[in-house]
């Protein structure tokens, strides 16, 4: 299947997937129907159009640039993203999270959002345009406009937010601009899509849905996160027999909370957030998508890893297993340092002490998530001796202060397209962070699908394939070479295996 790997999806492959309504290809391509002027997801329940009426696009933005409107039934804004490891998609992810939300034009001035984004990437704005045009066939502003409109459409259909709040949350600078672009692109007024009441919870909370490609090993992911949740900051709770994740949130100077639960019948997760976070719903949704690895393509990953007999058995036990991420990379990095050479339970205890001693109160609906984790700037200002009082060796406390200073200076923010080797090398410049810790941070917090901490004792034992056996680091690296570029997923599968009773160090 070649759909969505470039700017010209293979039409015959796309049409076969469309006829099968195969959810594995959801988000990998979109179908424009020439007779109706509407574009759909491959899982749309309407009767399939004739082949001669179909034209296929690798992105929603390309479909809209060609003059097609989104289907009101299958709702293209719900499609999972077509995650790929290249510069164009890395830039697209920044735009989808709202990087250009302040701009009304393609450049918006010398200091505008596009120029700032280009500077972060290390390119000129002209080069950014060229990259996106080559891959998606649209300009940065066209991509941004499509994301804003689709997100606004989601909010109109899933929440009861007032129209001005919908416009601002979707990244528009004015309601007039929002109304005009919506009417121009979709040939209807925004109010036509308004659903009475929405799905908002009591107390002003907002609820939106985020899709993934099935299957999803939700229970395994929740259990994994439960044993590593920072006490007081985040928790996994059981509600009505289902596991859900809740945490405090501090984002863009705004405080609130979020809760994530599973909707398996829809292949979606439900994101519930405090009303205070309404203006930040776009970046918030992007973070949750990353934390729960919603854009993974399990069919492609498992087809590759399943060639290894050991991993094939692990896949059979937990199909759809994702790489559990982190909502806040700094928290995960701190926990990785705390967990060096101690057990998972020990690292969790220390993280809870740190949050209780140096964190700040938070208002959430969960008694188990009433703290905000200390900000990097706050931890960077702590004397090493003070931090060590939670039960740390002085050297470990010094490493945490150095990490906090690194993060406060932007060290955990990496430009799109940064390579794994470059990222690991940069992390290792922090005193106290070695290869294992850097790879673990890259795997869980920075979302590198090929990150692999080969020095991990649990992985070395699990990969041997024999009870009581163990590979050395070099032997594990050699065996894992065939697992690239999905070695992070191989690591998670091994950590969940029955032969692995220790799991990873943190």
Phi, psi and omega in degrees: 000121183254005183297140174069007174273348177208195185277355184226085179301147178290114189295322181293318178296319179297318183293323177296318178295323179297315180296327181277349186049048186280114183294342179294340181256007179297126181089346180278336174204164177230146183253119172269129181257111188296331183283339182246340184075020183244147174244146189229164169280159179292349179262009182301137185277354180289162180300134183297135178285168175295152179301322183292342181269354188259140168227141191246143182229148180273356178207156176296325181297320179294321178295318181288326177296334178274002175099007180270149178256151181289142178294136180277349182267308182272344173054084181305336179293345178273348184296139173295154184285154177271082186289127176220155183263078173210169186297318183300315180287328177296319176293318180301320179297321177297318180294319179297333178274000174104018184298332181251020187294342181272351188267141171250352180229176186290334178237332177052034176091167184299327181256019184285174183302321181295319178295320179293318178298316179299320180296319178297324182283335183091023178235171171273161178298328178294320178293323177298315177302317183296317180298314183289323177296319181294325185268318185252343182079013180222162180276167176304318182292326177293320175299314182297317180297319179297316180296320179297313182295316180294324178290321176298319177300318177300314182294322178297323185269343186242348181230171176252023179301139174300154185304317178299322179293325175299313181300313183289322179295330179274002173097012178271143181276346178208150178294324179299315178298318179298310182299319183292315182291322179298312180295321181293317185279318188256355176059038175200159176281149180304324183298339180297330182272352184297127176256128185304123174085324183063196180253019185296142180275174179293159177077017176084005179289155181244145180229127174230163182247143180233130186267160173217168175269123181288159001277170177222120181279069188299313183300317180296319179295317180296319178295321177299311181293326183299319182283348182243002179296140180282114183305133180092339183254319184213159181200157169251123184242154175259131180220117180061033181082359180247147178268138177219157186252136179223146179200162171281157182224135170226109189219125178059033180081002181250140179251149179182209180207164175218159176218134183239126177229169189257139174238073188299327180295338180254357188056049181218162166244153178258124177254113177254131183223153178296150181301334180297337183268005182308316180293346185246021185297327180295304177294329178296313179298322179297320179294320180292320176303317180290314182301320183262009174054046185288344184263006177295151176250089187299329181297314181291317182295313184288330176297323180285309184289333182293352175290339176270126186301319180296315180287329178299320178295320179294321178296320179298329179281331183216069179297139179082021179290130180257172171270110181295126183261205181221136177293321181235111183305324181297319179300314181296319180297318178299315181295325178297318178293317178300327185273004180298118173066021172228175184283167175301313181297321179295318179295322178296318178299314180296320179297321178295320177298317181298315181295318182293324184279320189242355178281181180236152182298147177227148176258113179220165178281000182247128177292348182263003180219066185250019181228148166264134178296145179304137177288153179306320181297323180289317180291327180296334182273355183282139170295144181302320181297323179294316180294326181293344183292349177279001178109032182252146167299150183301322181296322179291321177296320178296323178295321179293319177296318178296320178297318180297319178295320177301313181292320180297332178272009179089013184295335180268004175260116183247142180293146174305137180092354177298136183276162180297313182298316178298318182293314179297318179298321179292319178297325182287355174284346178280123179304129180097353177252117178254195185298313182299311182297318180296317179294322180294318176296317179297324182289310188265319186271323186257359169065037174277115185291347180251008176296142186203108180279082186295344177279002183285127183297318180299318178294320181297322179287314183295324184285346179292332178077004180230142178300128180080356181277167179199133171271150171279174186300318180294320179295322178292319177301319181295316181292323184285349183302324181283351180273346179298145007264028184240036185293333177298320179291324175298319179299315180295320177299318180291321178297332180270357185289153182293336180281349184257102182265348182261333188056198182281171186296330177236000000 
